[in-house]
């Protein structure tokens, strides 16, 4: 079973984010964070790093995975909604500007923690119960 985290509407072009995402695809979480901290695209690497850390937290806290065995199974960057803006130019003309956004999806997998099943043993009676029985 894999765990995922999604960041929708990140205000960075998907073309720029996908370059950074391809650097960490298939790596462990620890390696990916080190790579992203040293990547020369700070805005894109910060967005990808946040989604990776969110997926890691989801896996550990919600699904019971071990933190050291997690790796990035897949990372997807899709086009988000485009924001259309206008830039005024000479002679009263306006040129259109398209501000692109992206959706980042990270799917993480790893090894599950072993869940200890409670054993059925006789529980010692509490001090108050033993005093009541002796009377």
N, C-alpha and C positions, 0 to 999 in steps of 0.2 A: 504494500500500500504506500502510495506517495502522498506528500503534503505539498500544497501550493500556496503562494501568496501573489496578489495582483496589485499593481499600482495603475490606476486608470487616470488618463488625462494629464500625464506629466508634460510640462510645457517645454519639451525639447523635441527636436525633429527625430523621427524614428530612424532616419539614416545615420545620424550621429550616435544614437543610443545603441544601434545594432553592431556598430564597430566595437564598442566597449563590451557588449554582451558576448560577442564571439570570442573574446579573450579568456573568459572564465567558464565557458560552456564545458561541462563534463568534469570539472575539477572539484576538489573537496572545498568545503566552506572556508576553512582556514587559509588555503592557498588563494582562493578567490578574493578574500578580503585583503591579503597582502598585495596581490596584483592590482586591485582597484585603488589602494592607497598610493601606489606609485605610478598610476596611469596619468599621462599628460592631458587628459580631458576631464577636468575636475567636476564640471556640472553633470555630465553623463555618468561618470563613475560614482558620484554620490547618490544619484537616483537608483542605479543598479544595486549598489551596496545596501541601501535601505531596504529594498525588496528582498534581497538575499537574507539579511538579518531578520526580517519579519518572517520569512519562510522557516528559518532556523528556530525562531522562538515558537512558531506554531507547531513545529515537529516535536520540540522538547516538551513544551507545557501542555499542549492539547492532545498529542498522540503518543507520548511516551517513548520517543526515540532517544538514543544516546547522542550526545553532542559531538563526540569525537569521530563517529562513523558516518557523518552526514556528507553527502556529495550532491552536486547539482545535476539532476537527471536531464532536465532540459530548461532552456531559458528562451522565451519568445518575446519578440518586440513587434507589435502591430500598430497600424495607423489609428490614431484617435480622431476626434472631431477637429476640423480645421477652422480656425478663427479668421474671418475675413476682415481686413482693415483697409483703410485708404490713406495714401500718402500724397499730399498736394505737391505739384510740380509747377513749372513755369506756365504762364499764360492761362491760369485758371483751370488747368487740367489736373485730374486726379488719377494716379496709378493705383492699381490694386496690390495689396500685400496679403499673402496667405501665411498665417502663423500655424505651423504644424504642431500637433501634440501626438503623444504615443501612449500605448498601453504596454506595460511590462509585466510578464507572467514568469514566475520562477517555480519550477517543480523540483522538490528535494526528496531524496530517498536515503535510506541508511538501515542500520540495524536497530531493532526494537530492544528495549530494556526487558530483562526477565522480571516478570511479575511474580512475587512470592505469594503463594496461596497460604492462607492461615491454616495452621494445623489444629485439629480438634484435640485439645488437652483439657484436663480438668483444671478449672480455674480455682485458685485458692479463695476461700470465703473471706469476705472482708471482716475486719475486727468487730464492727457493730453487729453483724449478723451472727457471729460466733458467740457474742455475749448474750444475745437474745435467746439463742437456742439453749444455752447452759442454764438459764433461769427456769 
